[in-house]
Amino acid sequence: MRYFLELAYLGTAYHGWQLQPNAITVQEILDQKLSTLLAEPIYTLGCGRTDAGVHAKNFYAHFDSSKNISNQLITNLNGMLPSDIVAKKFILVNDDAHVRFDAIARGYEYRMHFFKNPFVESQSYYFHFKNKPDINLMNDAAKLLLTHQDFECFSKTHSGSSTSICKINYAYWEQTEDGFVFKISANRFLRNMVRAIVGTLLDVGIGRINLVEFQQILASRNRSNAGTSVPANGLALVSVIYPDGYLKD
């Protein structure tokens, strides 16, 4: 039987979601604990790849098991998992359900703060430059993202992706109590895409480039023309959307 597991994690201590040969990852920990809990080898597949240090407030993994699994086991699983990973619920799905390919949208948030604050440091980028970026200019640039489909200029070089075409649903900045948050949703994302977009939008916000130059970067399909990727600690996957009725308990 195939199950989806809804979970969340703080990515600070991990080298991303996906298994790595010489680094600890969320997937490695989850596979180990599920295998122990269910007394059979369990191999999960995630709804996406979060990079090292990136967080997930909403994440799904699927796996196959010969056992009838009830949500009474969630408490047991959470007792085995480290404090920075939480399991929320098991969902029995069709045998051909796919946690990654069946998702129709994903949403990310990138948080930044302007004053030193040790209580938010692990989940927000401390932007300590003299001049704050202009949020109105950055929102003008963010609107231009919705007019494009090819985002190779924001993709990590040699990422192995078969296409750089994405459909962005929304992209905008909001003011928070101590800084800004950038919110973006799309049907798919390229590796390092959100962090590269944020870095380039910040270049607009501080006057390093203008809106015309931002358009030229989008059209160039060249990663070297875009801005520097911002640090991973401010980024979190916050939503994974499936078709209506897909995840019936």
Buried (B, 14 or more C-beta within 10 A) or exposed (E): EBBBBBBBBBBBBBBBBBBBEEEEBBBBBBBEBBBEBBEEEBEBBBBBBBBBBBBBBBBBBBBEBEEEBEEEBBEEBBEBBBEBBBBBEBBBBEEEBBBBEBBEBBBBBBBBBBEEEEEBBBBBBBBEEEEEBBBEBBBBBBEBBBEBEBBBBBBBEEEEBEEBBBEBBBBBBEEBEEBBBBBBBBBBBBBBBBBBBBBBBBBBBBEEBEEEBBBEBBEEBEBEBBBEBBBBBBBBBBBBBBEEEBBEE
